[in-house]
């Protein structure tokens, strides 16, 4: 490879790293993509041979960030691919769409990284759900997390518990040995601002010593997997199972309900996301879904529409007459699944808890 070519690749790698650091793409077609997702689309579009040389110029954190973004891309339309390529390197454009998934990411990484390193990285990506280390820890079973933390320094444990969800931290504290737990509580009470380098060292330790081992032994929290199963139930079946489960284990039932994404959670969409969802859904399906919804949900969706469109939808709902609950459930499930698909593409943002701004993919 010539020195000029090498220089161009080095410049390209630097630009990729900058893209993955954040920000939003300016073109309309890729408006919802983050910096890491933009870089991921570009790397996938380059193909294995070309991108392999670029990967070698990125550091471990950049590789990790890009890999996570690529594995979660889902289907990327040709318009978005072409727009990003036109923006980034001028003349290049895409011949079609891309599918960013675990297999494509693993195959690409295998072109330039040792097999063992690729395996560790993919295990981490496939581990507990969450955008960052602290969200991932909040989805680890409390007994598993407590068993690991009880062997750490109390100050380290105090930092970890201060960063995860309070309810999860409480469950972990309750399991830790009492004297050790009280020491941790005392340190949390006295804790001041945590220096960035200290936090980064703790994150790195958790990633290499805990998460990698966890993903090899238990790739996913059982409650998270069960929540997805419950999401597929119709309303009657969901109620029946949750009611029975509450009698056996109220904690498990509550954890599953907290992890589920339901039709009512759509009310937590911001206005832009809600309007995008309304534009994408078939109007007859929306009418059926809202026919069996609460007045709060109806009002939420109607206010996302123009006065004329809102009036037409209400007329459609009235014309439907009595509806079977099964048909309403199916229409609401279509709406929820569409929201998840749009979120996976980066076109909307959906949240279980607006205060936490927790993304769902």
HELIX and SHEET records of a PDB file:
HELIX    1   1 UNK A    3  UNK A   20  1                                  18    
HELIX    2   2 UNK A   28  UNK A   30  5                                   3    
HELIX    3   3 UNK A   35  UNK A   46  1                                  12    
HELIX    4   4 UNK A   48  UNK A   55  1                                   8    
HELIX    5   5 UNK A   60  UNK A   71  1                                  12    
HELIX    6   6 UNK A   78  UNK A   89  1                                  12    
HELIX    7   7 UNK A  102  UNK A  109  1                                   8    
HELIX    8   8 UNK A  115  UNK A  125  1                                  11    
HELIX    9   9 UNK A  133  UNK A  138  1                                   6    
HELIX   10  10 UNK A  142  UNK A  149  1                                   8    
HELIX   11  11 UNK A  154  UNK A  163  1                                  10    
HELIX   12  12 UNK A  166  UNK A  175  1                                  10    
HELIX   13  13 UNK A  178  UNK A  190  1                                  13    
HELIX   14  14 UNK A  196  UNK A  205  1                                  10    
HELIX   15  15 UNK A  206  UNK A  211  3                                   6    
HELIX   16  16 UNK A  212  UNK A  217  1                                   6    
HELIX   17  17 UNK A  222  UNK A  231  1                                  10    
HELIX   18  18 UNK A  235  UNK A  248  1                                  14    
HELIX   19  19 UNK A  250  UNK A  259  1                                  10    
HELIX   20  20 UNK A  263  UNK A  268  5                                   6    
HELIX   21  21 UNK A  271  UNK A  280  1                                  10    
HELIX   22  22 UNK A  283  UNK A  291  1                                   9    
HELIX   23  23 UNK A  295  UNK A  302  1                                   8    
HELIX   24  24 UNK A  307  UNK A  320  1                                  14    
HELIX   25  25 UNK A  325  UNK A  344  1                                  20    
SHEET    1   A 2 UNK A  74  UNK A  76  0                                        
SHEET    2   A 2 UNK A  98  UNK A 100 -1                                        
END                                                                             
